């Protein structure tokens, strides 16, 4: 079982694939979408859950998603067809870091997929290339809520604390106009869903050749969560606008 299959089973009961509840997702989309007839791009869209929710909220909105996972995009197409929004959704099967579009977007999303670009600031640099004048970026990434152990850094890389993260974003030419820090309840619910969904799949398919591996992956993930990063890792989503003057100069 590869990482893509593991992720698909692990997110079966938490399709937003990030530690946010439904109300938090709705509020962030409402702040990111000022008119309702915008073009929206999701870089690293996975199963397209953010786009599907935006499309159902706004019947005039048009959306595009980019992801390297063909099976995730197939799931997004099926869900869009079921919801009746497939005519307003375009999906691209490719590396989001190399995606090029013929038009700009009013909202560019990348939540929980900044690793595809090498971190938060490279993600914002990529998003800026796709952003229409007056547009917004909705980005979600981890931060250290407390000093991490070497094991936590090995798992998640060189994150910073929240004030430093916001300082770096501002220095890069962005102004936050809204944000959401995931609560303990949201963080725990996400991890329980991740480990529980994957473990349940394994227990429901005991004769599948991947069952033992899936159960081991769920157990390992749960152990890392509880012992390594539960008390130190946070997650923040930011709605950003280019700081006045910098967007026009192309910095």
C-alpha positions in Angstrom: 0.0 0.0 0.0 1.5 3.3 -1.1 1.2 6.7 0.7 -1.6 7.8 -1.7 -3.7 4.8 -0.8 -3.0 5.2 2.9 -4.0 8.9 2.8 -7.2 8.1 0.9 -8.3 5.6 3.5 -7.2 7.8 6.4 -9.2 10.8 5.2 -12.3 8.8 4.4 -14.2 10.3 7.4 -12.4 13.7 7.3 -12.4 14.7 3.7 -11.2 18.3 4.3 -7.8 16.6 5.0 -6.8 19.3 7.5 -7.5 20.0 11.2 -10.6 22.2 10.7 -14.2 21.6 11.4 -17.0 22.4 8.9 -17.8 25.8 10.5 -14.2 26.9 10.3 -13.9 25.9 6.6 -17.1 27.7 5.8 -16.0 30.9 7.6 -12.6 30.9 5.8 -14.2 30.4 2.4 -16.7 33.2 3.1 -13.9 35.6 4.0 -11.8 34.5 1.0 -14.7 34.9 -1.5 -15.9 38.5 -1.5 -18.4 38.3 -4.5 -19.3 34.7 -5.2 -18.7 34.8 -8.9 -14.9 34.5 -8.6 -12.4 32.1 -10.1 -10.8 29.8 -7.5 -7.6 27.7 -7.7 -6.6 25.0 -5.3 -2.9 24.0 -5.5 -2.6 20.5 -4.1 -6.4 20.0 -4.0 -6.4 16.3 -3.2 -10.1 15.1 -3.4 -11.2 18.7 -4.0 -13.2 19.1 -0.8 -12.4 22.9 -0.5 -13.4 23.5 -4.1 -16.6 21.4 -3.8 -17.7 23.3 -0.8 -17.0 26.7 -2.5 -18.9 25.6 -5.6 -22.0 24.6 -3.6 -21.9 27.8 -1.6 -21.7 30.0 -4.8 -23.6 29.0 -7.9 -21.7 31.5 -10.1 -18.2 30.5 -8.9 -15.8 28.6 -11.2 -13.0 26.5 -9.8 -9.8 24.6 -10.8 -7.8 22.1 -8.8 -4.3 20.7 -9.3 -2.9 17.5 -7.8 -0.5 14.7 -8.6 -2.9 12.0 -7.3 -5.0 10.6 -10.1 -7.2 8.7 -7.8 -7.9 11.8 -5.6 -8.9 13.7 -8.7 -11.1 10.9 -9.9 -12.9 11.1 -6.5 -13.3 14.8 -6.9 -14.9 14.4 -10.3 -17.3 11.8 -9.0 -18.2 14.0 -6.0 -18.7 17.1 -8.3 -21.0 15.0 -10.6 -23.0 13.9 -7.6 -23.3 17.5 -6.3 -24.2 18.8 -9.8 -21.2 21.2 -10.0 -19.0 19.3 -12.5 -19.6 21.9 -15.3 -17.9 24.5 -13.1 -14.9 22.5 -12.0 -11.7 21.8 -14.0 -9.1 19.4 -12.6 -5.4 19.2 -13.6 -3.4 16.0 -13.0 0.1 17.4 -12.5 2.6 18.8 -10.0 1.1 21.9 -8.5 4.6 23.5 -8.3 4.8 23.5 -12.1 1.2 24.4 -12.9 0.6 27.3 -15.3 -2.8 28.7 -16.2 -3.9 31.0 -19.0 -5.8 33.3 -16.6 -5.5 34.6 -13.1 -7.6 33.7 -10.0 -9.5 35.7 -7.4 -8.7 33.2 -4.7 -5.8 30.8 -4.5 -5.9 28.0 -1.9 -3.2 25.8 -0.5 -4.2 24.2 2.8 -2.0 21.4 4.2 0.0 21.0 1.0 2.8 23.6 1.4 5.3 20.7 1.3 4.6 20.4 -2.4 6.4 23.8 -2.8 9.1 23.4 -0.1 7.4 25.4 2.6 5.1 28.3 3.4 7.0 31.1 1.7 7.7 29.2 -1.6 4.0 28.3 -1.6 3.0 32.0 -1.3 5.5 32.8 -4.1 3.7 30.2 -6.3 0.3 31.5 -5.3 1.2 35.1 -6.2 1.9 34.1 -9.8 -1.7 32.9 -10.2 -3.4 35.8 -8.3 -5.5 38.4 -10.0 -5.3 42.0 -8.8 -7.3 42.4 -5.7 -7.3 38.7 -5.1 -6.7 36.7 -1.9 -4.7 33.6 -0.9 -6.0 31.1 1.7 -3.1 29.1 3.0 -2.9 26.6 5.9 0.3 25.3 7.5 1.7 24.0 10.7 3.6 26.0 13.4 5.3 25.1 16.7 3.0 25.9 19.6 5.8 24.9 22.0 9.4 24.0 21.6 9.6 20.8 19.6 11.7 17.7 20.2 14.2 16.6 17.6 11.8 13.8 16.7 9.0 16.4 16.0 11.4 18.5 13.8 12.3 15.3 11.9 8.7 14.6 11.2 7.6 18.2 10.2 10.7 20.1 9.3 11.8 23.5 10.3 8.6 25.2 11.3 8.5 28.4 13.4 6.3 29.6 16.2 3.1 31.5 15.3 4.4 35.1 15.8 7.5 34.4 13.7 5.4 32.7 11.0 3.2 35.8 10.8 6.3 38.1 10.8 7.7 36.1 7.8 4.5 36.3 5.9 4.3 40.1 6.4 7.9 40.6 5.5 7.2 38.6 2.3 4.6 41.2 1.2 1.3 39.9 2.6 -1.3 41.3 4.9 -3.5 38.9 6.9 -7.2 39.9 6.7 -8.5 36.8 8.5 -7.2 33.6 10.1 -8.1 30.6 12.1 -5.9 28.8 14.6 -7.1 25.2 14.9 -8.4 24.4 18.3 -7.4 21.4 20.4 -10.7 19.8 19.6 -10.1 20.3 15.8 -6.6 18.9 16.0 -7.6 15.9 18.0 -10.6 15.2 15.9 -8.5 15.2 12.8 -5.9 12.8 14.3 -8.6 10.4 15.6 -10.3 10.4 12.2 -7.0 9.8 10.4 -5.9 6.9 12.6 -9.4 5.5 13.2 -10.5 5.5 9.5 -7.3 3.7 8.4 -7.5 1.2 11.2 -11.2 0.6 10.6 -10.4 -0.1 6.9 -7.8 -2.7 7.9 -10.1 -4.4 10.4 -13.0 -4.4 7.8 -10.7 -6.1 5.2 -8.8 -8.7 7.1 -8.0 -10.8 4.0 -6.7 -7.9 2.0 -2.9 -8.1 1.4 -2.6 -4.5 2.5 -4.5 -4.9 5.8 -1.6 -5.6 8.1 0.4 -2.7 6.6 -2.6 -0.3 7.0 -3.1 -1.3 10.6 0.6 -0.8 11.3 0.6 2.6 9.7 -2.4 3.7 11.8 -0.7 2.5 15.0 2.6 4.2 14.1 0.8 7.5 13.3 -1.2 7.4 16.5 1.9 6.7 18.6 3.8 9.6 16.9 0.8 11.9 17.4 0.4 11.1 21.1 4.1 10.8 22.0 5.9 13.2 19.7 3.8 16.2 18.4 0.4 16.4 20.1 1.5 19.0 22.6 3.8 21.0 20.3 2.2 21.3 16.8 -0.4 23.8 15.9 -2.1 24.6 12.6 -3.1 28.0 11.2 -5.0 29.1 8.2 -4.5 32.6 6.9 -6.5 34.7 4.4 -3.9 37.0 2.8 -3.9 40.0 0.5 -0.8 41.4 -1.2 0.4 44.4 0.8 -0.4 47.6 -1.1 2.2 48.5 -3.7 4.2 45.3 -3.6 1.9 43.3 -5.8 2.1 45.9 -8.6 5.9 46.0 -8.4 6.0 42.2 -8.8 8.0 41.5 -5.6 
